[in-house]
Amino acid sequence: MKRFVGLLSVAGAVLLAFAGAVVSTAEFTLGPAMIGGVLTTELLIKGLFAGAVVLGLWGVHLLVLEFLLRTASKRRAHDIRNVLRLVFGAAGIIALLGVLTDQ
């Protein structure tokens, strides 16, 4: 079941990234709308890419976790879960900061 959820979330991340790319390259005929001095299209693009990062990392986390826990004992499984949670959490924070700050 986790494999299906992981694959589905990775596919959702790909779709969100594609939507962000389409929105960033599309020419809008409406005038520029602003929210708090920031263009709404810029907020939409950053939101789509941030969603893609979160969904993608969560899906990859589930897939890697399922793969590594196949033959692990209970104690080893607990350690694997904690290490993966730390690694993917740190990678997620760095990736989100990169998306939100355009770096």
N, C-alpha and C positions, 0 to 999 in steps of 0.2 A: 504494500500500500504506500509506503514512504517513497518507493521508487517512482510510482505514478505521480504523486504530489510533487516530488522533486523535478521530474521531467516537465510536468505541467507548469511549474513556476519558472523554470528556465525558458520554456516556450513563451510564457507571458512576458518575461524580461526582454526577450528578443522582439516581441511585438511592441512593447513600450519604447524600446530603443529605436525601432523603425519609425514609430509614430513621432518620436522626438526629432528624428532626422528629417522626416517629411515636413513637420511644422517649421523647423529651422530653415529649410530651403524654399518653402512655399512663399509666394507673393500674396499678401493679403490686400484685398481691395478696400477694406475698411480703414478708417483713420487710426492712428496709433492711440490706443487706450492706455491710461496710466492708473496705477494703483500705488499710492505712496511714493510717487516719483519714479517708479519702475514700470517698464513696458509689460503689459499683460502677456504678450507672446513670449517674452523672456522668462517670466514666471512659469508659464506653461511648459516651455522647453526644459527648464531646470527641474520642474516637477516630474515630467515624464522620464528624464534620465535618472533622477534620484529613485523613482519607483523601479526602474529597470535594474539599477544597482542592487537595491534591497531584495527584489524578487530573485534576481540571478544568484546572489550570494546565498540566499536562503535555500534555493533549489540545489545548488552545488553542495552546500553543507549537508543537506539531507542525503544526497547521492553518495558523497564520500563517507558519511557516517554509516550508512547501510552497508557499504562495501567493506569498511574496516571492522564492523561489528559481527560479521558472519561467523568467525571462528574464535572470537575473543571470550575469555572468561568474564565473570561478573565484575571482578575487581579491575581487570584490564579495560573492560567496556566503560566503566565509570571514568577511568583516567583518560581514555580516548575522547569521550564526550566533553570533558572539561578542557582538554587541550584544543580540540576543534572549536569549541565555543570561544575560547580566547583568541585563536588565530583568525577565525572568520569575523569575530567582533572587531578586532583591530583593523583587518582589511576593509571591513565595511565602513568604519569611521573614516579611514584615510580616503577611500573611494568617494564617500559622500562629500567630504570636504573638498576633494578635487572637483567634483561636479558643481557644487554650489559656489565655489570661488573661481571657476573657469581656469583652473591650473592643472 
